[in-house]
């Protein structure tokens, strides 16, 4: 969850660190801090956002060509100055930043207290740097060896960077279960970070550490070893990310920018994958498993949050077009219920970041059972592509807003392509029908553009309901996952309680909540169950609920019943989620802004959930 950045080279480290922390703030913004090496270790840290740290450091000494920085999403210990990173060893000679959780920190801490250590924070991170110091002094070994020995005693997930006042030209980084990338600059300079966003301004040459690897950077040279002390030959690759993609581009918030980027991100998603003239889909990750699909027991989809909602759309798509049974699972529950998995199962793991801890754990469990694993993620070089047998990138570009928007539509686009490709391989779809669906899919970006032109009207709807205490979102069929995702967006960024329900389930409980104070958002596009949704709207109106309806253009029937309607272009039923979700994103965004909420950095949340 947390963001880490480090620098070693000939430049002043502090400006690089503070700029990097701003780029990483979507990973956590409970507190921030830096440690700079300039003879001794100077540490500055502050609760709150990176701007609080920047103000605090204005009149401080920030000299130094080596430094580490951290922006925190709190796990162990409440967000305050003393729990902020970096943390120091007992003698103050070592400093550490850490992303992850040390699960056995309690037992380690008890043992270290017996050995005379005292602690200033409530964090597991401080325990780790004290452990490294203890090994360093007791075993009388070099720092790099002390780090390796200490990490062999640790249970949990981590990405760490360490500096030492006694080793003036050294940075040490290590990862297990949390992401870490090393950037190779010019003239012997190096950068370490949680992801590539702080690095792209300075270099495009990077190395993504594998699990269980430690990187030692000293005197302009980099050495990578395993915790077992085996030397690795790092594969340096070139980043495809552009610096412009990390800026707001004139929009007030990243979230709004990313909502408006969806037509482009969907085009980028199917570019090169669709052969409309021949009604073909080309996906290398799917094509290599032609032999598998004929004998599958089922397809399992695992994900968390928005990715789970995209997976639910995927369940509907794959079952409809391939006739293969599909189950959708919360990755966070999957590994703990001893699931039945066989070699004839195909597991699709979905994660925007490619680093979601629960999804990675689900992948590992499924692999151990012999299943074939296919990953869907957005971040090139992340952990999920390396952990799966095959996969597909969503090509959505960086998503900085914590509440996912373009990630959802990108994931649904990939799942649509997968469903149609598998259906074609199994002979379950005609050439004519395939042609119709691919043509419709290629028209989706233009239809989204049309919905985005309703932004000002949706802003007016938001004004009417910004002070509501509760919302109910209803949908049926393909639009049920859209209702779930719409409710999640509102909860995440506006802090209004909202629930998504299958419209028919409303009368099995939630209908008791409906009164004249309850806004009910109904996704009521014209499809095979349109008349059923009309009945559900009438049930809400009979109880004086306020109806905001997402409807197909020209629908006067729902308009006569609803308090507000938001029109979307007519769209193929199976592809409706790609368009119907857009007005719900805008509605949540405008309500949150009107309530004074920070839509890019909602409280208690972070973009990449790299801890369980």
VORO-679041 format. One record per atom (N, C-alpha, C): residue in one letter; x, y, z. Coordinates in steps of 0.1 Angstrom, whole numbers, plus 5000, padded with zeros to 4 digits. Last residue first. Layout:
<rs>
AXYZ...
</rs>
This chain:
<rs>
X497449195031X496249125033X495349195043X498849445009X498849375022X497549305023X498649604987X499649504987X499849425000X496549754969X496449684982X497349574982X496850064956X497349934954X497349854967X495650304965X495450254952X495750104951X493850324996X495050344988X494850274975X491850485022X492050395010X493450425004X491350665042X491450525046X491750435034X489650905020X490250865033X490250715035X490750944986X489750924997X490250865009X492151104966X492751044977X491751024989X490551214946X491751134942X492351054953X488651354960X488251244952X489451154948X488151474990X489351464981X489151334972X485051654993X485851534995X487051534985X483051834992X484351884997X485251764999X480651774981X480751754995X482151795001X481251814954X480351914960X480351894976X482851584950X483451724949X482551824956X480851384953X482051394962X482651534962X479151444931X478651444945X479851464955X480951404910X480451534912X479851544926X481551124912X482551224912X482051364916X479050994910X479750984922X480851094923X478451074883X477551114894X478251104907X480550954869X480451104869X479551144880X479950684873X481250744877X481150894878X477450674861X477550654875X478850694881X477950724834X477250824841X477250804857X479550474829X480150604828X479350714836X478150234829X478950264841X479450414841X477050204804X476150234815X476950274828X479150114788X478550244786X477850294798X479849864796X480949954792X480450094791X477449724801X478249774812X479249874808X476549654774X475949764781X476749814793X477249424760X478249534761X477749654769X474949274759X476149214766X477249324768X473149444745X472949404759X474249364766X474349704725X474149564726X474149524741X472750024730X473949934730X473549794731X471850354726X471450214725X472750134723X473450594747X473150544734X472650404735X471750714777X472950664771X472550604757X470450964799X470350884787X471750834782X469150984829X470451004822X470450914811X466351134846X466951024837X468251074831X464751184877X465751224867X466151104858X462451064886X462751204889X463751264880X460550844865X461750884872X461751034875X458250804849X458250754862X459350814871X458750904824X457450944830X457450904845X461150774817X461150914820X459850964827X460250524810X460950534823X460950684827X459050594785X458350524795X458950534809X460850714768X459850804775X459050734786X463850684757X462950604765X462050704773X465850814742X464450814737X463450734745X468550604751X468050724745X466650714739X468050404780X468450414766X467850544760X468950534813X468050474803X468650484789X469150534846X470050534835X469250464824X467350734869X467350624860X468450644849X466650794901X467550844891X467750724881X463850844921X464450764911X465350844902X463050834955X463450924944X464250844934X460150664968X461550674966X461850774954X457450614975X457950754974X459450774973X456550364970X457050394984X457750534985X456050354944X454850334953X455250364967X458550374933X457750494933X456550474942X459450104937X460050214944X459250334945X457649974920X457649934934X458350044942X458450084895X457050114901X456950084916X460949964893X460850114894X459450144900X460149694889X460949734901X460849884903X458949714864X458149674876X458849714889X461149784849X460049874850X459149844862X462449544850X463049654857X461949764859X460849384833X461049344848X461549464856X461249514809X459949524815X459949484830X463949434803X463549574805X462249584813X465249214797X464549214810X464049354814X466649254774X465749144774X464849144787X466649614773X467249484770X466249374772X467249944777X466349854770X467049724766X468350024811X468450024796X467549924790X468350104838X467150054831X467250064816X469550114868X470050104855X469050024847X468650344892X468250224885X468850224872X469050464924X469650474910X469350344904X467250634946X467450494941X467850514926X467350824976X467550814962X467850674957X465150865002X466150764996X466250774981X463251015013X464651055015X465650975008X460850885011X461051005002X462451055004X462050545013X461150645016X461450775008X463250215018X462850325008X461750415014X463850005034X464650135036X464050245028X462449795025X462149845038X462749985041X463749705003X462649785001X462149845014X465749525011X466049665010X464849755008X464149265012X464849335023X464949475021X463149164988X463549074999X464349135010X462849354970X461649324978X461949224989X465349354957X464949474965X463849434975X465849164939X466049124953X465649244962X465549274914X464449184919X464649144934X467949414911X466649484913X465549394918X470649334931X469849294919X468449354921X472249634944X471449514946X470949464932X474549824963X474149774950X473349644952X474350094986X474349954984X473949924969X476050345004X475350304992X475450154991X476750625024X476450485024X475650445012X479250855013X477750825015X477550675015X481750915007X481550865021X480050855024X482650974982X481851074989X481551035003X484350764974X484850894973X483951004980X483250504980X484650534981X485050674982X480450524976X480950504989X482450544990X480450564948X479850664956X480450644971X481650324939X482350454936X481750554945X479850134948X481150134953X481850264951X477550184932X477550204946X478850214953X478650114907X478250254909X478150284924X479149844911X480249934908X479850074911X476449744913X477449724924X478649824923X475449824888X474849884900X475849864912X477049654872X477149804870X476549874883X476149404879X477449444883X477649594881X473449444867X473649424881X475049454886X473549444839X473549574846X473549564862X473149194830X474449254828X474649384836X470549144854X471349094843X472749154842X469749474868X469449324865X470349284854X470049704895X470249664881X469949514880X470249974917X469549854913X469949824898X471350134946X471650114932X471049974928X470550364970X470350234966X470550224951X472150574995X471750554981X471550404979X471950805023X472050665017X471550665003X471951075027X472650995037X472850855031X472351355005X471651235009X472551155018X473451574995X473351575009X472551445014X473451554967X474751554974X474651544989X471251574950X471351454959X472651454967X471351794933X470151764940X470251664951X473951774922X473551894931X472351864939X473651564905X474451544917X474151654927X472251684884X471651574892X472351564905X474351854875X473051914880X472351814889X476151674865X476551754876X475351824883X474751574844X474851484855X475351564868X474951804827X473651764832X473751674844X477751804823X477151914830X475751884835X478051554809X478751574822X478051694830X477251454785X476251484795X476751524808X479451384771X478951514768X477751554777X479751124779X480651224785X480151364782X478150994760X477751004774X478451114781X479751024737X478451084737X477951104752X481950864744X482151004742X480851084743X480650614744X481050674757X481350824755X480350584717X479150594725X479450654739X482950564708X482150684704X480950694712X483650324721X484350444725X483550574720X481850134708X481750164722X482450304726X482350034683X481550164684X481450214698X483649794686X484449904681X483650044681X481449644694X482549674704X483349794699X480049624670X479449704682X480549734692X481849464656X481449594651X480849684662X481749244672X482949314671X482749454665X479049164669X479549204683X480849274682X478849104642X477949204648X478549254661X480648894639X480849024632X480049134638X479448704654X480748754658X481048884652X477248654639X477048714652X478348774657X478448544616X477648664615X477448734629X479748314626X480548424620X479748554619X478348204657X478348214643X479248324638X479648034684X479148164679X479348164664X480847804693X479547834699X479047974694X483347694687X482247684677X480847714683X485447734703X484547614706X483447594696X486547964693X487347844692X486547714695X484448134699X484748104685X485547984683X484648144726X483348094720X483648064705X487148264729X486948124734X485648064727X486548514719X487548434713X487448284717X484548614736X484248594722X485248504715X485848614761X484648534759X484348504745X488048794755X488248654759X487048574756X486649034750X487448974739X487748824742X485549064776X484649054764X485448984753X487849104791X486948984793X485948964782X488649344780X489549224779X488649104781X486549514789X486849494775X487649374772X486749494816X485549434810X485749414795X489149634820X489049494823X487849424817X488349884811X489449814804X489349664807X486349954829X485949934815X487049864807X488049954853X486849874852X486549854837X490050144848X490450014850X489249914848X488750394847X489050324834X489550184836X488350374876X487250404866X487650344853X488950334910X489150294897X487950324888X490050564933X488850494928X488950464914X492550694931X492350574939X491150494935X494050814902X492950824911X492650694918X495850704884X496350764896X495250774907X496750474861X495450524868X495950574882X498450474831X498550494845X497150534851X496850264806X497750374810X497650394825X495450044798X494650164801X495550284804X496249784790X496749904782X495950034785X495749544800X494549624797X494949744789X497449244791X497449374797X496249454792X496848904798X496649014788X496749144796X498548574800X497648694804X497448794794X499848284816X499648374804X498748484809X500448184841X500948114829X500848194816X501648424866X500648354858X501248284846X503548584877X503048464885X502148374877X504048794861X505148704864X504748574871X501648934862X502048874849X503248774851X501749004890X500748904885X501148854871X503749204895X503849064900X502948964893X504549404866X504049384880X504149234883X505249464840X506349434849X505849404863X502649684834X503649604829X504749584839X499549694848X500849744850X501949644845X497049584845X497349704837X498849744838X495849244840X496249364848X496749474839X494948924842X494549044836X494949164845X496248594838X496248724845X495748834836X495448264842X495548374832X495348504840X496547944850X496248074855X496448184844X495347614854X496047704845X495547854849X495947414884X495047494874X495947584865X497347284904X497547244890X496647314880X497447364929X496447264926X496447224911X499247574928X499647454935X498747334933X497747764914X498847694908X499247564914X495947834935X495447764923X496547694915X497747954953X496947844957X496547764945X498648174937X499648074942X498847944946X496348314933X497048264921X497948144926X495748394959X494848304952X495548244940X497948574963X497848454971X496848354965X497248774944X498548694942X498448564951X494948864956X494848804943X496148714940X495948974980X495048864981X494948784967X497649174970X498249064978X497248944978X498049314938X497049294949X497449164957X499549384916X500249364929X499349324941X498349474894X499149354893X499849314905X496549684895X498049714897X498849594894X494149564888X494649684880X496149694882X493549224884X494049324893X494549444884X492248894882X492149034877X492649134888X492748574869X493048664881X493048804876X491148294860X491348424856X491548524868X491847954857X491648064866X492048194860X490447664848X491147774842X490847894851X490747314856X490147454859X491047554852X491847074855X490947104844X490247244846X493147024878X493947064866X493147104854X491047184903X491647074896X492447124884X489847274935X490447324922X491147204916X487847374960X488147254952X488647304938X489247574987X488447554975X488847424967X489547655015X489947525010X489147494997X489047915022X487947825023X488247685017X491048095018X490848055032X489647955033X491348184992X492448094997X492048045011X488948334988X489248214980X490248124987X488748585000X488148465007X488548335001X490148754984X490448764998X489848645006X489048724959X490348664961X490648654976X485748624955X486648724961X487948664964X484948464924X485348454938X486048584942X482748324901X483448444905X483748444920X482648054878X482448104892X483348224895X481147914850X482048014855X481648044870X480847664824X480447714838X481547804843X480647754790X481547694801X481047754814X479447884770X478747774777X479547694786X480348104757X481147984756X480447864761X478448314761X479048294747X479748164746X477548304787X476548324776X477248274763X479848274803X478848164803X477948184791X481148514796X481848384793X480748274793X479348714806X479848714792X480348574788X479148654833X477948664825X478348644810X481848684841X481148554843X479948544834X482348954835X483048844828X482348714829X480849074855X480449094841X481048984833X482548984876X481148944875X480548964861X484949114870X484848974869X483448914868X484149374877X484449344863X484449194860X483949324904X482749364897X482949344882X486649274910X485649164912X484349194905X487749514905X488149404897X487149284898X486649664926X486249694912X486649574903X487349414949X486749544947X486249564933X489349154935X488949234947X488349364942X489248824920X489548964921X489049024933X488948544899X489248594912X489648744911X487048304883X487548434882X487748484896X487247984867X487248054880X487748194878X485647774846X486447884847X486247954860X485547414843X484947544846X486047654845X486647194831X485547174840X484747304842X487747184797X487647254810X486447214818X488247084772X488146994783X488047054796X488447294754X487547184750X487247094762X490547454763X489147494765X488147384762X493047344757X492547344771X491047364771X493847394731X493547254735X492847244749X494347674732X493247614724X492847484728X496147834745X495447734753X494247674745X497248024729X498147914733X497447804741X495248214727X495448124716X496348004720X495448374750X494248274748X494648174738X497748514746X497548444759X496448344758X497348634721X498348534723X498148454735X494548704705X495048724719X496048604721X492548814681X493948764682X494448804696X489548744666X490248804678X491548734679X487848804635X488748724643X489248814655X486448884612X485748844624X486548754633X487848994591X487748844592X487048794604X487449264597X487149214584X487049064583X488349284624X486949304621X486549244607X490249164645X490349164630X488949164625X491649294675X490449264667X490749274652X494049354685X493449224690X492249194681X494849594677X495749484674X495149354678X493049754702X493949774691X494849654689X491649714726X491349624715X492249644702X492949914742X492749784746X492449684735X492750154729X494150094731X494049954735X489950184731X490550164718X491950104719X489950224759X489250104753X489750074739X491350464762X491850334768X491150214763X489650644748X490950614743X491550484749X487350644764X487250604750X488650564744X488550714790X488050584787X487850554772X489250964798X490250894790X489650754785X487351054816X487351104802X488351034793X488250934839X486850904833X486850944819X490651054842X490650914839X489250864834X489951314849X490751294837X490651144832X488651264873X487851314861X488651294848X490851164888X489651084886X488851134874X492651384890X492951264882X491751184878X490851704887X491351584894X491751474885X490651904868X490751934882X491251824891X492751884839X491551844846X491751884861X495151944827X494152044827X492852014835X496751714831X496351754818X495251854817X497851584854X496351604853X495851654839X500351334846X499951464850X498451484848X501151094837X501151104851X500651244856X501351114810X500251034815X500151044830X503751254806X502451324804X501351244810X505651054807X505551144818X504251214818X504750724796X505050864793X504850954805X505950384797X505150494803X505650634798X507650184790X506750234779X505950364784X510950124800X509650164803X508950214791X513049854791X512649994789X511250024792X514949644814X513949664803X513649814802X517449414823X517049554823X516049574811X517649154843X517249184830X516749324830X520449054864X519149134862X518949164848X521348764875X521748854864X520548934860X522048694909X521148704898X521748794887X523648484933X523748604924X522848594912X522348374963X522648344949X522648464941X521448404989X522848454986X523248404972X518948374996X519748254998X521248284993X517748594987X517948585002X518848465005X519648664957X518548614964X518848614979X521048974944X521148844950X519848794955X522549214923X521249154928X521549004932X524349514923X524349364924X523049314929X525549794906X524349724912X524549574912X527650074912X527449944907X526249884914X528350314924X527850324910X527650184904X528850244951X529950304942X529550284927X526250014953X527350084959X528350124949X523349844960X523949954951X525050024958X521849544960X522949624966X523449714956X518749394964X519649464955X520549554963X517349074967X517949184974X518849254964X514348874963X515648934958X516049054966X511848774968X513048714975X514348764970X510448834937X510248804951X511548734956X512449054916X511548934918X511448914933X512449394906X512949284915X511949174915X512849524875X511749484884X512349364893X514849774863X514849634866X513749614877X514950014836X514549964849X514749814850X515250304818X515850174820X515650124834X514350564817X513450454812X513950314814X514850824840X515350714832X514150624828X513451054850X514951044850X515550934842X510751024849X511251154846X512851154844X510250774859X510150794845X510750924840X510250744886X511450714879X511450774865X507750754899X508750854903X510050854894X506450534885X505950674883X507050774888X507050264888X507850344879X507550494879X506850184923X506450164909X507250264901X508450204945X507350104945X506850084931X511950244937X510650294940X509650174940X515250384933X514450264938X513050314941X517750474911X516550514918X515850384922X521250574907X520150474907X518950524915X524050674887X523050704897X521950594895X526250644870X526250564882X525150604892X525750814847X526850844856X526750774870X522150784847X523450804840X524450834851X520050514861X520250644855X521650654849X517850274865X519350284862X519550414854X515550194890X515850264878X517350294877X513949914902X515149994903X515350064889X510949844920X511649864907X512849954909X508749634938X509949724938X510549724924X505849524956X506549564944X507749654946X505749254978X505449394976X506349444965X506648994981X505249014981X504849154979X509649114989X508948984990X507449014991X512749284983X511249274982X510849124984X515149544991X514749404990X513149394989X518049744989X516649724987X516349574987X520449964999X520049824999X518549824998X523050184989X521650164991X521350014991X526050354997X525350234996X523850254998X528150525005X527850514991X526950394988X528550515032X528150645026X527750635012X528050355058X528250305044X527750425035X527350465081X528750405080X529050365066X524750525079X525650635081X527150595079X522750355055X523550345067X524550465068X519450275043X520750345042X521450335056X517150055027X517950085039X519150175035X513949965017X515150035013X515850075026X511549695011X512349785020X513549845012X508649545010X509549605001X510249705009X507149245022X507949365024X508549415011X505249025042X505449085029X506249215032X506248735063X505348845059X505748895045X508648675086X507548625080X506648735076X512248675088X511048745088X509948665081X514648555087X513948535099X512548595099X515748655064X515548505065X514748465077X516348915070X515148885062X514848735062X518748885084X517548925091X516348895083X520548805063X520248715075X518948745082X520449035047X520048905042X519648805053X521449225065X520149235059X519649105054X524049125069X523049145080X521649155075X525149155044X524949025049X523949025061X525249435041X524449355032X524149215036X526949505063X525449535063X524649455054X529149235073X528849355066X527349375066X529149115108X529149095093X528849225086X528749045136X529949115131X530149095116X526648945149X527348855139X528648915134X525849165164X526149035171X526948945161X525549375146X526549385157X526849255163X523749275127X524949345122X526049345133X521649185142X522449095135X523749155131X520749445151X521149335161X522049235154X520049575127X521149625136X521649515145X517849405120X519049415112X520249465119X516149465142X516649325140X517849325131X515649735137X516349695150X516949555148X514249705114X515549775113X516349745126X511949565124X512849505113X514149575113X510749745142X511249615146X512249555136X509849935125X510949975134X511549845140X507749795112X508949845104X510149875114X505649775129X506449655126X507749685119X505150055151X505249985138X506049855138X504950235171X504150115172X504250025160X508150375182X506950375174X506150245177X510450335196X509850475197X508450475190X511850085217X511250125205X510450255207X514949925227X513750005231X513150065218X516749635234X516249735225X515049805230X517749425251X518049565254X517549675245X516849175246X518249205243X518649355245X514249195251X515049115261X516549145258X513549325228X513449395241X514249325251X513849115210X514749235209X514749315222X511748955217X513048905218X514049015218X509549115211X509749065224X511149025227X509949145183X510049265192X510249225206X509348895174X510748955171X510949065181X506748865181X507748775187X509148835185X505649075164X505449075179X506548985186X506249025137X506949135144X506849125159X505448835119X505948785132X506648895140X504648985097X503648915105X504148865118X505149285084X505949185091X505049105101X503849415055X503549375069X504449265073X504549695033X504149555036X503849535051X507249895028X505849875023X505549725026X509550105044X508949975043X507549985038X512850245051X511450265047X510850125043X515350305076X514550205067X513250265063X518650365087X517250415085X516650325074X521150335112X520550285100X519150345099X522050465135X523050445124X522350395111X520650475158X520450585148X521350575136X520750265175X521850365176X521750475166X518350135167X518550175181X519650285183X517350265135X517850155144X518050215158X514450445124X515850435127X516150315136X512150485097X512450455111X513950425112X510750745075X511650635079X511750605094X507350685085X508650635081X509450755076X505350755114X505750785101X507150725098X504950735141X504850615133X505150635119X505250995149X506250895154X506150765147X503151145137X504551165134X505551055138X500550905127X501051025134X502551035131X498150675123X498950775115X499350895124X498750395145X497950495140X498750605132X499950065139X500150205145X499450305138X500249905109X500549885124X500850025130X499150055086X498749915090X499049905105X498550345067X498850285080X498350145081X500450435041X499050385044X499150305056X502850695036X502350575043X500850555042X505750745017X504350795020X503550675024X509150815019X508050725021X506750795023X512650805008X511450875011X510250775011X516150845011X515050755010X513750835014X519350934996X518150955004X517050855002X522351094988X521650964990X520450994999X523351344988X523251274975X522651134976X522451635006X522751495006X522451434992X520551885025X521751845017X521951685017X518652005039X518251895030X519351845021X517852145068X519052115060X518651985052X514752335068X515652235073X516852215063X512652495061X513852565067X514852465073X510852305050X511252425042X512552485048X509752085061X511152075058X511752205052X507052135064X507852115076X509352125073X506152145037X506152265045X507052255058X506551875031X507251975024X507352105031X504751745049X506151725050X506951835043X502351845038X502651875052X504151855054X502451735012X502551875013X502851915028X501951465017X503251505014X503451655015X499551455045X499951445031X501451495029X500151325078X499351395068X499951375054X502951355100X501651305097X500951395086X506351365089X505251435093X503951365090X509951375092X508751305088X507551375095X513351355085X512251445086X510951375083X516651285094X515351235092X514251335095X519951245084X518951345088X517551295084X522751075093X521351055088X520451165093X525951215085X525051145093X523751125086X527051265057X527851245069X527051155079X524151255047X525151365044X526151365056X521251125037X522651085041X523651195037X517951155048X519051205039X520351175045X514751045047X515951035054X517051065044X511351155049X512551135042X513651115052X507751095049X508951125055X510151095046X504251105058X505251105048X506551145055X500850965062X502051045067X503151025056X498750885047X498550905062X499650985068X498550815021X498750955024X498450985039X499250594994X499050615008X499350755012X499350584967X499550464974X499450474989X499250844958X498050764956X498150624963X501750934960X500850964971X499550884970X503750924941X503350794948X502250814958X504251184934X503751094924X503250964930X505251274958X503951334952X503351244942X507551134959X506551104969X505151164964X509051254938X508651114937X507551074947X509451504949X508751494937X508151344935X511051424971X509751494973X508851484961X513351304958X512451224967X511051294969X514451514943X513951394936X512951314945X515051694963X514151734953X513551614946X517051524979X515751564984X514751614973X519451474966X518451364967X517051424970X521351624941X520751644955X519551554955X523351394921X522351504923X521951514938X524751164920X525551294922X524551414924X523350894939X523950954927X524651084930X520350744948X521750754951X522450794938X517150734962X518050784952X519450774957X513750604965X515150624970X516050674959X510450554977X511350614967X512750634973X507350404983X508750414986X509450474974X504050404996X504950434985X506350454990X501950135008X502750255010X503550274997X500849885000X500050005000X500850135000
</rs>
